């Protein structure tokens, strides 16, 4: 595994991780994923559809990218949405982030969903998602009888900050 630290144009040090990329037959005309700017965290993924694919409102489709990758052990790739597609067209990744494990060697595909009100057309070469390569920490689960108490406790799904808005921590809303 080759990992190097290098300075970006902004002067910060970024870790470079060597990821092998193979094109699926028929995708040689598409660009390899690339970073749009020196500070970008994600590589842009392009659609490898034949011609055009129209996603009607509420529809989902599996979009091929024409690429397979080999990540080094200890890394994953996360397939994340493009914020511009979500804002302008309502196109989302319903399973975001999608995870690509280091031992997966199949073609990368992206699940797109049109949550907008108009049909959305995916064209060959369109940037449809981004790929972020990240280190993975393996968890060693240790079963215990109980867990240490914290101020938050079991509060979840919008729980943090409720006490500061006048509601007691842990208080539940009453049905209307």
Beta strands, then each sheet from edge to edge (+ up, - down):
strand 1: 3-7
strand 2: 13-17
strand 3: 20-23
strand 4: 34-35
strand 5: 43-46
strand 6: 52-55
strand 7: 60-70
strand 8: 75-80
strand 9: 91-92
strand 10: 98-100
strand 11: 107-114
strand 12: 120-123
strand 13: 127-135
sheet 1: 1+ 2-
sheet 2: 3+ 7- 11+ 9-
sheet 3: 4+ 5- 13+ 8- 10+
sheet 4: 6+ 12-
end
